[in-house]
Amino acid sequence: MVFTRRTFGALAGTAVLGVALAADSTAAPPTASASRNVPTGRPPAPPRADRRPHSVRHDGYSLIVDGQRLVLWSGEFHPFRLPSPSLWRDALQKIRASGHNAVTVPVAWNHHSPAPGRYDFTGVRDLGLLLRTAAEEQLYVVLRPGPFLGADLDAGGLPGWLAGTGGGPGADDPAYLEHVDAWLTAVDRIARRHQYTEGRGTVLLYQFTDVSGAASTAYREHLYAKVRGDGIEVPVFHKELDPSAGLAGQGPADVPPDRGLYFGAATSERSRPRTAGVLAEFTAGRPVPWGGGSDGRQAFEAVRRQFDAVHVRRTCLTDIANGLTVHNTRTAFGGTNWGWQGGPSTVTSYDLAAGHDEARSPTPQLAAFQQIGHMLRTVPDLAKLHRAADVRADDDRVRVYHLTNRDTGSHTYVLRNDSQDQVTTSLRLAGAGLPVNVTLPPRDARLIMSGLRLGERRLRHSTAQPMLFLRIGSMDVAVFTGTRGELVEVVLETPGSPVTTRLDPEPAWALDRNLLRVTAPLGKGGLSRVLVEGGGSSRPLLLILADEDDAARLWPVETRKGDFLVYGPSLVRTVTPHGSGVDLTGDVRTTTGLEVWAPGGIGSLTWNGERVRTTVSRANALVATRHLKPPPAVALPALTGWWRREENPEADPRFDDGRWRVADRTESSGATPVPEGQPVLFADDYGFHYGDLWYRGRVADARGVASVRLSYRAGPQGLVMAWLDGEPLGTHRRPADAGGQDAGAGGTDAGAADGGAAASGEAASGEAGTAPAGGEVTAEFAVPEELRTPGAHVLSVLVRPMAREEGSGSAGAHKAARGLTSVTFEGARPEVEWRLQGAAGADPVRGPLNNGGLYGEREGWHLPGPVDGKGWSAVELPAKEEPEKQGQKREQEQEAEQERQEERRQGVVWYRTAFTLDLPESVDASVGLALEDDPGRAYRVQIFLNGWNLGLYVNDVGPQQVFVLPNGVLRTRGENTLALAVLSDGTTPSGPGKVGLRLLGAAAGGTPVTDVDSPGR
């Protein structure tokens, strides 16, 4: 990706092809050549909404903010996947602390717009609040309002109501553009108040559309003009994935591609673009599909294993070697596909192997992001790199990228081991003299440097990767990292004879010919610290050598009083100096020490509001005299006191459907042709866009009807159920071509309860059990002989549509039909009058994606508060499970568990209970709901907590069994209402099985959490 005045020219091999730049706040945008004279130097201070004008420019090396070079290391965060605004601050603090200086924020159209012309930016959709919080946390913002996002969302984030509006499916259609313009107007009205150029916020870049080669140049020009007309002054760019570049399928097993300085021409001047290299999306992981794909029920573990810290290093360091200086990691925090927002490629969890998991806990992948991010922020040489003379390692299994910064004379080497073996190799570095030996684990990578200025000293070379360099008071601090157990070397040029003090037992040093060699085995006893004083420098230098585990507990923080470095806690959130003291806040997960390097004059500190007694170490740090304590044990209650009620009265022929929509349309606003001789049955044409759909057809005469054929479109794992006069005809599940079982396997083709009628899976093409993703399938249900009688009959059909195809945003996938598409009969051609019903309307607080059309949802059974006692009965679930922290079940309890009811019932049953939590305010605990059962039982469960639809559990498909209950929606100090809507196909005993709360993580600390508004009945 490259920057130009209007649209991008292609940087071959790069996933990004388009950009346009705004002027800065005071002058026309400079040309690339006019900015090349900006020297290498310290980056700009962390951004604030300071009400001062700021300039944002670029050249062929980097962004230039207020005349200073900036390497942007952004982490993507989806606020629509975390329905608790209090936790947005938690996520943003973690993103910043883990080395990112920016956050990329997609804004999902379908999350904010329940109907044409209606836009909601309140509550869990408060974009202004998010942007203010990002500014308070000193993060730049890359705003991405679509209109199409992709992002593994239903229809790529386009609202469902678009399918029921006029106009063609193309992005150039005037009717579509009218809706797009209205959406961008609503977003831009907020965005322009938070632009960094005006000092009113920290929005630094603006990215429109995100398509896969389908949008036209005219469409992009239209969006550009629209955004500029709305007052967006910051740089604007667009991303377009080029399928021919072969990058869309980049996986962890592949060799990272060259997409910059090392692509094409051999010389740096010929291969360097005229504009800054941008990677709009580094994929840190992948979503887990229904069934787990080839990894089955171990898919979550497999994704974490494949997209590990090694994958981060080898890919991101290759991008740095190619001169890319604007990076975005998707995602820094993934979140939850609550409601019906998830796309066809993902289950409820959107963990995505991020640095912080869905439960907001750090993961092993985080260390690599943290090390690279802090390095890019504190080593300014990396903002202005040129390709240098090729260097080869002695072992050909190691690829070497050689770059130089001409301003400073430093050299950067990225070494990548593309083999499956650990490799120790040697290579000659600039100025090193003798060859340098470096060890790389399998498929790993490392960045090393020579000639790097460390304050008043110069690094001759190192075999460890630089992590950060700070000027703290009168002392310089340099941190280098490597692999645990590795012996690393750092060599400093020392024109004089420095006083060198070994502060820990592990490191060793030797002085020879004005070179100070420091070596240490990493991870043997924690940090290895060496203090270097004198030797031609007026400032002491503290060298810190750390393995990954220790480096992950180092937290550099820049304040207005100067830099701080904190070692020990699991997270440092804030550092607030005042007078001679400093207040620190953060998280502690295990017992740890606390060590703080601070500017001069700081002699006392507090941690999370409590005074900490300290001493001063030989390393000039404030060291706590007592360890910080982990959180106390968290006890969770067992889930008891359940109430049960059967649903689907719509199957009863006496049910009153007089207020339902009559299916009387003959033409559709969508892209799916209406079958000849059929009324329009497509749900979107009648205003039903998400969740379950009910159809009731009044059949004039059933004589001679041998079977009924229901054609429907419902996405992967979608299904249809049918009843005739209240008698179940069966269930059909759409062939699970997205990673689950085929129709007909595992009890997905249901037989009738009494008549032996069965459903058969059949694609529209006639090939049984197959269909393109999101395509039409047909289920055929036999009609029992006793129901083939004259007179009126009622055919009731429940359709469970899953996600719409994500598509490309301009190919019209969002306008494909949903629900039933046609109904035909074998043996006769009776007249049928159809009515349909979906969600009763968008929840004014929880939004349009929360609810579907189940009877219990329409009646509010999922909401907190009392329900009508009629029809509800007390029940014990078939199995009870105590929380893990309360110990293992006693043998006698296991023997006493109630035998599972063998009831087989097609349709929906609701379960409700209430539970109270009283967690300490000082503890940030993440709680989940765990469901377990025999995978042969064919049922699925919608999980509602305090009315919020937090997940879908599919027992016989998997792989997800634990569902995060986000704090705020979950009352951690109050009463909660849990409702489960259990949909069973009738072929096996129904669920649920074991249902219990599970502690997913806890820390002493956290951020204050306000309960999310959860209105009840």
Helices and strands as residue ranges (DSSP letters): E 18-20, H 32-35, E 56-58, E 63-65, E 68-70, E 72-77, G 79-81, H 85-97, E 102-106, H 109-112, G 123-125, H 127-136, E 140-146, G 154-157, G 160-164, H 174-191, G 192-194, G 196-198, E 203-211, H 217-229, E 236-240, G 243-245, H 268-271, E 277-283, G 290-298, H 299-306, H 309-321, E 324-333, H 366-378, G 380-383, E 386-387, E 398-404, E 411-417, E 423-427, E 436-440, E 445-450, E 452-454, E 457-462, E 465-472, E 475-482, E 487-493, E 498-502, E 508-512, E 515-521, E 528-534, E 541-547, H 548-551, E 554-559, E 562-567, E 571-578, E 581-587, E 595-597, E 604-607, E 610-612, E 614-616, E 622-624, E 642-646, G 649-651, E 661-662, G 683-686, E 693-699, E 707-713, E 719-724, E 727-733, E 759-763, E 776-782, G 785-787, E 793-800, G 813-815, E 819-826, E 832-837, H 855-859, E 873-875, E 879-880, G 884-886, H 891-895, E 906-918, E 923-932, E 939-945, E 948-954, E 962-965, E 973-985, E 994-1004
